[in-house]
Amino acid sequence: MRYLHTMVRVQNLEASLHFYCQQLGLQESHRFDDAAGRYTLVYLNAPADTALAKNTAAPLVELTYNWDTEVYTGGRNFGHLAFEVDDIYATCQKLLDSGVTINRPPRDGHMAFIRSPDLISIELLQKDKPLKPAEPWVSMENTGVW
């Protein structure tokens, strides 16, 4: 398992970039605008991780800016922790077997979500290419929220 990023939803992208970059000292690694989804993702890294960030190998902070106004309550501004795993099906099965609820099963062979005991969302992402969709994951429904 490799730690990837922490996602935080922000209401004012420019003010957030000022805080994280100018005041805290992080720097922008890369960004992604999705016009269809109406959001912007900005990835930040610590200066010491610049070389690693170019290959997306450094732990990053992901700022998610939704273009449409939304008031974030109940901790919704904090999105999730993300981890890359070697085999998403084996990882989810191990978690399931140990009593962890799979809130968003890896139906696509690529992504799943679970929650910590403190209800922090954790995203699991398949390393490299998605695995071929397989049961029981394909038929498993979402449970709760993530």
ABEGO torsion letter per residue (X at the ends): XBBABBBBBBABAAAAAAAAAAAAGBBBABBBBBAAAGBBBBBBBBAAAAAAAAAGABBBBBBBBBABBBBBBGGAABABBBBBBABAAAAAAAAAAAGBBBABBBAAGABBBBBBAAGBBBBBBBBEBBBBBBOAAAABBBBEBX
